[in-house]
Amino acid sequence: MAESESSGGVQFFEGVEKLLEIWFTRTDGNTKQCDLRSIPRQKLESLLKIVRCEVISFVRNDQVDAYVLSESSMFVARRRFILKTCGTTTPLQCLKPLMLLVEQYAGFDEVEDVFYSRKNFKRPDLQMSPHQAFEQEVALLDTFFKDGAAYCLGTLNHDCWYLYTLNPAEGDNKKWHRGIPEPDQTLEILMSDLDPEVMSIFMREESSSAAEATQKSGIEKLIPNMMIDDFLFEPCGYSMNGISNKNGCYMTIHVTPEPDFSYVSFESNVPQASYKDMISRVLETFQPGKFVITIFANKVRGCRLLWVQ
Ligand SMILES: C[S@@+](CC[C@H](N)C(=O)[O-])C[C@H]1O[C@@H](n2cnc3c(N)ncnc32)[C@H](O)[C@@H]1O
């Protein structure tokens, strides 16, 4: 366990992730030659050192490069960068070097939109700066973005979900945000207090390989036609990325199965007319005691954010 803390004899791991998604563009609008995937792998690995995690597996297709990390996942597409990291990682510390790499290697010179979100941590006291409090994270983000807005949904003293994003562009009522021009949507389900029998599948004692855990749990059936890259940690813990060639679609699942602090996250940008079936399949697969659902969809789908606790 890379990031753990002994508390009353029980090892602790913070499964809750920090999720950073940034869309890039150019001030002159000429982005044809620009591509985040032009950033050399070695530069990305140096960036991840600052975040305090590393690459453990990688797959790609025409649309997206997908990395399984020691602490969750990273997805790099032409204009979209997603970094989702758990434990005591420090993703906001990589903002400045990331911007420099993007300008130097990818050719973009402007951030079009930013989404930084996370659930409340179980043990905020174990986090490192600036992640000990949302206010600290917002203060850092505000030094990069002049028109950011911070929100907290839920109960401050129990379960809540924090979001930092850019305000809608002024004087343009037709756009709900800056204007990611292609249709885009993200479903996230953050689950706690999971069924111990389901969680045992993600322990080495019960599954001898990641592929076995993927198959036994039913993860392989959640979204069809995905190229799956999965990893089973020692002695327990599971991460997977799935990618498909259709419009840069991805899914990612991470499992912290330890009974005292079990946590699972599911995320996908696969478009759905209704998310009801996908949500039911995920909840049936993992059987959480508690969950938070967020759905983002841009103007093409006509809905901005739905939050369910
Ligand atoms: C697979 S990662 C996934 C965390 C994720 N954010 C989630 O949703 O739970 C964390 C799980 O793997 C286990 N683990 C084992 N070795 C690890 C390592 N070297 N780094 C991170 N986690 C490790 C942790 O104890 C935990 O159960």
The ligand as an SDF file (V2000), in Angstrom:
LIG
                    3D

 27 29  0  0  0  0  0  0  0  0999 V2000
   -6.5930    0.4640   -6.5060 C   0  0  0  0  0  0  0  0  0  0  0  0
   -6.3430    1.9100   -5.7200 S   0  0  0  0  0  0  0  0  0  0  0  0
   -7.9380    2.5370   -6.0980 C   0  0  0  0  0  0  0  0  0  0  0  0
   -8.3580    3.6730   -5.3120 C   0  0  0  0  0  0  0  0  0  0  0  0
   -9.5660    4.3160   -5.8690 C   0  0  0  0  0  0  0  0  0  0  0  0
   -9.4890    5.7110   -5.9030 N   0  0  0  0  0  0  0  0  0  0  0  0
  -10.8920    3.8330   -5.3380 C   0  0  0  0  0  0  0  0  0  0  0  0
  -11.8740    4.1780   -5.9400 O   0  0  0  0  0  0  0  0  0  0  0  0
  -10.9690    3.1250   -4.3640 O   0  0  0  0  0  0  0  0  0  0  0  0
   -6.4630    1.6710   -4.0080 C   0  0  0  0  0  0  0  0  0  0  0  0
   -6.5810    0.2690   -3.4780 C   0  0  0  0  0  0  0  0  0  0  0  0
   -5.4450   -0.4780   -3.8420 O   0  0  0  0  0  0  0  0  0  0  0  0
   -4.7260   -0.8630   -2.6630 C   0  0  0  0  0  0  0  0  0  0  0  0
   -3.2940   -0.8130   -2.9700 N   0  0  0  0  0  0  0  0  0  0  0  0
   -2.4340   -1.8480   -2.8340 C   0  0  0  0  0  0  0  0  0  0  0  0
   -1.2000   -1.4840   -3.2320 N   0  0  0  0  0  0  0  0  0  0  0  0
   -1.2690   -0.1980   -3.6260 C   0  0  0  0  0  0  0  0  0  0  0  0
   -0.3210    0.7380   -4.1330 C   0  0  0  0  0  0  0  0  0  0  0  0
    0.9400    0.4000   -4.3150 N   0  0  0  0  0  0  0  0  0  0  0  0
   -0.7470    1.9740   -4.4230 N   0  0  0  0  0  0  0  0  0  0  0  0
   -2.0380    2.3180   -4.2510 C   0  0  0  0  0  0  0  0  0  0  0  0
   -2.9840    1.4770   -3.7990 N   0  0  0  0  0  0  0  0  0  0  0  0
   -2.6100    0.2280   -3.4800 C   0  0  0  0  0  0  0  0  0  0  0  0
   -5.2110    0.0780   -1.5670 C   0  0  0  0  0  0  0  0  0  0  0  0
   -5.0710   -0.5000   -0.2800 O   0  0  0  0  0  0  0  0  0  0  0  0
   -6.6510    0.2560   -1.9720 C   0  0  0  0  0  0  0  0  0  0  0  0
   -7.4290   -0.8360   -1.5900 O   0  0  0  0  0  0  0  0  0  0  0  0
  1  2  1  0
  2  3  1  0
  2 10  1  0
  3  4  1  0
  4  5  1  0
  5  6  1  0
  5  7  1  0
  7  8  2  0
  7  9  1  0
 10 11  1  0
 11 12  1  0
 11 26  1  0
 12 13  1  0
 13 14  1  0
 13 24  1  0
 14 15  1  0
 14 23  1  0
 15 16  2  0
 16 17  1  0
 17 18  1  0
 17 23  2  0
 18 19  1  0
 18 20  2  0
 20 21  1  0
 21 22  2  0
 22 23  1  0
 24 25  1  0
 24 26  1  0
 26 27  1  0
M  CHG  2   2   1   9  -1
M  END
$$$$
